[in-house]
Amino acid sequence: MAAKSGRVQEVLKTSDFDYHLPKELIAQTPVEPRDASRLLVLDRTDGSIQHRRFSELGTFLKTGDLLVFNDSRVIPARLHARRPATQGKVELLLLRRLKPGVWQALARPARRLRPGSRLEIVGDDTGCDVQVVAKDEAGSLTVRLSDEGVIERCGQAPLPPYITEPLADPERYQTVYARERGSAAAPTAGLHFTPELMARLGEQGIGAAFLTLHVGLDTFRPVDEDDPAQHAIHGEYAVLPEDAARQINETRAAGGTVVAVGTTSVRVLETAAKAAAESVVEPYVGWTDMFILPGHRFRAVDALITNFHLPRSTLLMLVSALAGRDLIMRAYAEAVAERYRFYSFGDAMLIGRPT
């Protein structure tokens, strides 16, 4: 069952979420170690900003708080293919498994691909065949793989298009706690955590809960409409297990802070909260197309750890819903001035809970 916010109290345009980012601030490689990245700490009560390191995260958390992580694992979803007749090159990005052997995908170039088109996977000596089953108006494809094993044999990490440098270690585009395979992009807020940092936070009495959201098509789709409320988000598969729901409810009941690690965790938590009758959240399994815009009333999320997002994106709109558009844009302007690194391999922001 899909869930939508349905509340847009502020009249805002997509252009209200635009900002200038110098190209050189788009991070091309991850920092080492992971928690050496910078951390902009934004207090949404008084608007104050601090500049710290991610390794200092525990300074801003207290015993009894709860971090909620998305444990989805990125699949090697980028495949290089060719047309048998012309040897023309085609790049496929697998987005979502619809059923065994059948995937939703993007292709580049896609103009000449039609239902019935056949492709061969480059570098595969087993003769794996890819058939285009359908193509929708937005240009995404439904494809059938004759052998899904080709994903592990020949697939590559599906890095975003703004990252142009090759990734030496594919595991750097995975969180250290990733376990549930299915994402077409990493839940990047979690890339800053190391096992050592997570252990220190645990020793500090800060809890950890895990949910799953498999990141799909909308990570790659810009908001083209002038009115962001007209933008449609495709469903993504989400799971909030019973034990995680219990941890969240107990944390809130004891006065602790629920800290979502990443916007994907926010969407699952707010979907599960919307379905709850008497508790903060209920366990949830299903699809969510929740689009969080300014005006959304947060039910489960108190604070957020997130990266810096693209201009005019749904993710920038989500963080603006939590902290306020004006405050977020001021924080982004300061991050640019302070030469923070942006996007997937960039630095992080902690948006704190108001008192």
C-alpha positions in Angstrom: 0.0 0.0 0.0 1.5 3.3 -1.0 1.5 6.3 1.3 1.7 10.0 0.5 2.2 13.0 2.6 -0.8 14.9 1.2 0.0 18.0 3.2 1.6 21.1 1.5 0.9 24.1 3.7 3.5 26.4 2.2 3.1 27.6 -1.4 6.5 26.9 -2.9 7.9 26.5 -6.3 10.5 24.1 -7.5 12.7 27.1 -8.2 12.6 27.9 -4.5 14.9 24.9 -3.9 17.6 26.0 -6.4 21.1 27.1 -5.4 24.5 27.6 -7.0 27.1 24.9 -6.4 30.6 25.2 -7.8 31.4 22.1 -9.8 34.6 21.5 -7.9 32.6 20.9 -4.7 30.9 17.8 -6.1 32.9 15.0 -4.3 34.3 12.5 -6.8 35.9 10.1 -4.3 35.1 9.1 -0.7 37.3 10.3 2.2 39.3 7.8 4.3 38.5 6.8 6.9 34.7 7.1 6.4 34.1 9.1 9.5 36.8 11.7 8.7 34.2 13.5 6.6 33.0 16.9 7.8 29.7 17.3 9.8 27.6 20.5 9.7 25.4 20.5 12.8 22.3 22.5 12.3 20.1 23.4 15.3 16.6 23.9 14.0 15.6 25.5 17.3 17.9 28.6 17.2 19.3 28.3 13.7 22.9 27.9 14.9 25.5 26.1 12.9 28.6 24.2 14.0 31.3 22.7 11.9 32.7 19.4 13.2 33.9 16.0 12.0 31.6 13.0 11.6 33.7 11.1 14.1 32.4 13.5 16.7 28.7 12.5 16.1 28.4 11.1 19.7 28.9 14.6 21.1 25.4 15.5 19.9 23.6 12.4 21.0 22.8 11.1 24.5 22.2 7.8 26.2 18.7 6.5 25.2 18.8 8.0 21.7 18.2 5.8 18.7 19.8 5.8 15.3 17.7 4.2 12.6 19.7 2.8 9.6 18.6 1.7 6.1 20.4 -1.7 5.6 19.7 -2.0 1.9 22.6 -3.2 -0.2 23.4 -1.8 -3.6 23.4 -4.4 -6.4 26.0 -4.1 -9.2 23.1 -2.8 -11.4 25.0 -1.2 -14.2 25.4 -3.5 -17.2 27.1 -2.8 -20.6 25.3 -4.3 -23.5 25.3 -4.1 -27.3 22.9 -4.6 -30.2 23.7 -7.9 -31.9 23.1 -6.6 -35.4 24.9 -3.3 -35.2 27.2 -3.8 -32.2 25.8 -0.4 -31.0 26.6 0.2 -27.3 23.8 0.4 -24.7 24.2 1.0 -21.0 21.5 -0.6 -18.7 20.8 0.5 -15.1 18.6 -2.1 -13.3 16.3 -0.3 -10.9 13.9 -2.8 -9.4 13.3 -6.5 -9.6 9.6 -7.0 -10.6 9.7 -10.8 -10.6 12.4 -13.5 -11.2 14.3 -12.4 -14.3 12.3 -9.3 -14.9 13.5 -5.8 -14.0 12.6 -2.2 -14.3 15.5 -0.5 -16.0 16.9 2.7 -17.6 18.9 2.5 -20.8 21.3 4.9 -22.5 20.6 5.5 -25.4 17.0 4.3 -25.2 15.4 6.0 -28.2 15.7 3.0 -30.5 14.9 0.4 -27.9 11.3 -1.0 -28.3 9.4 -4.0 -27.0 11.0 -7.1 -28.6 14.5 -5.5 -28.9 17.3 -7.9 -27.9 20.6 -7.0 -26.3 23.8 -9.0 -25.5 25.8 -8.3 -22.3 29.4 -7.2 -23.0 32.0 -9.4 -21.3 29.7 -12.3 -20.6 30.7 -15.6 -22.2 27.5 -17.5 -21.3 25.4 -15.8 -24.0 23.1 -14.0 -21.6 20.2 -12.5 -23.5 18.3 -9.3 -22.5 14.8 -8.8 -24.0 13.0 -5.5 -23.8 9.4 -6.4 -22.7 7.9 -2.9 -22.4 8.7 0.8 -22.5 6.7 3.5 -20.7 6.1 7.1 -21.6 8.8 8.3 -19.3 11.4 6.1 -21.1 12.0 3.4 -18.4 12.0 -0.2 -19.6 10.9 -3.5 -18.5 13.6 -6.1 -19.4 13.9 -9.8 -19.0 17.3 -11.4 -18.3 17.8 -14.9 -19.5 20.2 -15.4 -16.6 20.2 -13.1 -13.5 23.6 -14.4 -12.6 25.0 -12.0 -15.1 24.4 -9.2 -12.6 27.1 -10.5 -10.3 29.3 -11.7 -13.2 29.3 -8.5 -15.2 27.6 -5.7 -13.2 29.3 -2.6 -12.0 28.5 -0.2 -9.1 25.8 2.1 -10.3 27.5 5.4 -9.4 25.5 8.6 -10.0 26.2 10.5 -13.2 27.8 13.4 -11.4 30.6 11.0 -10.3 33.0 10.7 -13.2 36.0 9.1 -11.6 36.2 5.3 -11.3 35.7 3.7 -7.9 38.7 1.7 -6.8 36.8 -0.3 -4.2 33.1 -1.1 -4.9 32.5 -1.6 -1.2 33.0 2.1 -0.7 29.6 2.6 -2.3 28.1 0.3 0.4 27.4 1.1 4.0 29.3 -1.1 6.4 26.0 -2.6 7.7 24.4 -3.2 4.2 22.8 -6.7 4.0 19.5 -6.7 2.1 20.3 -6.6 -1.6 18.0 -4.5 -3.9 19.1 -0.9 -4.2 20.1 0.9 -7.4 21.9 3.6 -5.4 23.4 3.7 -1.9 21.6 5.3 1.1 24.6 7.7 1.2 24.1 9.2 4.7 25.2 5.9 6.1 28.5 5.8 4.2 30.1 7.9 7.0 29.7 5.2 9.6 32.6 2.9 10.5 32.3 -0.3 12.7 34.5 1.5 15.3 32.2 4.6 15.4 29.1 2.4 15.7 30.7 0.5 18.6 31.6 3.7 20.4 28.0 5.0 20.0 26.7 1.7 21.4 29.0 2.0 24.4 27.6 5.5 24.9 24.1 3.9 25.3 22.9 5.0 21.8 20.7 2.4 20.2 20.7 1.1 16.6 17.6 -0.1 14.7 17.5 -1.3 11.1 14.9 -0.9 8.4 15.0 -1.4 4.6 14.2 0.7 1.7 15.4 -0.3 -1.8 16.4 2.9 -3.5 15.0 3.0 -7.0 14.0 5.2 -10.0 13.3 8.5 -8.2 16.9 8.9 -7.1 17.7 9.7 -10.7 14.6 11.8 -11.6 14.7 15.5 -11.3 11.6 17.6 -10.4 10.5 19.1 -13.7 7.2 20.6 -12.6 7.1 24.2 -11.5 4.8 23.1 -8.6 6.6 20.3 -6.7 3.3 19.0 -5.4 2.6 17.8 -9.0 5.7 15.6 -9.0 4.9 11.9 -8.7 7.2 9.5 -6.9 7.4 5.9 -7.9 6.9 3.3 -5.2 9.9 1.8 -3.5 9.8 -1.4 -1.4 10.1 -0.7 2.4 10.3 -2.9 5.5 10.1 -1.7 9.1 10.6 -4.9 11.1 8.7 -5.6 14.4 11.8 -5.3 16.5 12.8 -1.9 15.0 9.2 -0.6 15.5 9.4 -1.7 19.1 12.7 0.1 19.6 11.3 3.3 18.1 8.2 3.3 20.3 10.2 2.5 23.4 12.7 5.3 22.6 10.0 7.9 22.2 8.2 6.7 25.4 11.4 7.1 27.4 12.0 10.6 26.1 14.8 9.7 23.7 15.5 11.1 20.2 14.8 9.1 17.1 17.5 10.0 14.6 16.9 8.9 11.0 20.1 8.1 9.1 19.3 9.3 5.7 16.2 10.5 3.8 15.3 6.9 2.9 15.0 6.0 6.6 12.8 9.1 7.0 10.4 8.0 4.3 10.0 4.5 5.9 9.5 5.9 9.4 6.9 8.4 8.3 5.1 5.8 6.2 5.0 3.5 9.2 3.9 6.3 11.5 1.0 7.2 9.2 -0.2 3.6 9.4 0.0 3.6 13.2 -3.1 4.0 15.3 -2.0 4.2 18.9 1.8 3.9 18.8 4.5 6.1 17.2 5.0 3.5 14.4 3.7 0.1 13.5 5.7 -2.6 11.7 5.4 -2.0 7.9 6.0 -4.2 4.8 5.0 -2.8 1.4 5.5 0.0 -1.1 5.8 3.7 -0.3 5.5 6.6 -2.6 5.5 9.2 0.2 6.8 12.5 -1.0 7.6 14.8 1.9 7.3 18.5 1.3 7.3 21.6 3.6 4.1 21.4 5.5 4.5 17.7 6.4 3.9 17.0 10.1 6.6 14.6 11.2 5.3 11.8 13.4 8.3 9.6 14.0 11.5 11.5 13.1 13.1 13.9 15.6 16.5 14.4 14.0 18.2 13.6 10.7 21.7 12.7 9.5 21.9 13.4 5.7 24.3 14.4 2.9 24.0 17.6 0.9 21.5 17.2 -1.9 21.1 18.3 -5.5 19.3 21.6 -6.3 15.6 21.3 -7.1 15.5 17.7 -5.8 12.9 15.8 -3.8 15.6 15.2 -1.1 16.3 18.9 -0.7 12.6 19.4 -0.3 12.4 16.7 2.4 15.1 18.2 4.5 13.5 21.6 4.1 10.3 20.1 5.4 12.1 19.1 8.6 14.1 22.3 9.3 12.4 24.9 7.2 13.3 26.0 3.7 14.9 29.3 4.7 17.1 27.7 7.3 18.2 24.9 5.0 19.1 27.3 2.2 21.1 29.4 4.7 23.0 26.2 5.8 23.7 25.2 2.3 25.0 28.7 1.5 27.4 28.4 4.5 28.4 24.9 3.4 29.3 26.2 0.0 31.3 29.1 1.5 33.1 26.7 3.9 34.0 24.4 0.9 32.1 21.4 2.1 32.0 18.4 -0.3 28.6 17.7 -1.8 26.4 14.8 -2.9 27.0 11.0 -2.6 30.6 10.9 -1.5 30.5 14.3 0.2 30.2 15.5 3.7 27.2 15.2 6.1 24.7 17.3 8.0 23.0 16.6 11.3 19.7 18.4 11.7 18.9 18.5 15.4 15.6 18.1 17.3 14.0 21.3 18.6 13.7 21.6 22.4 
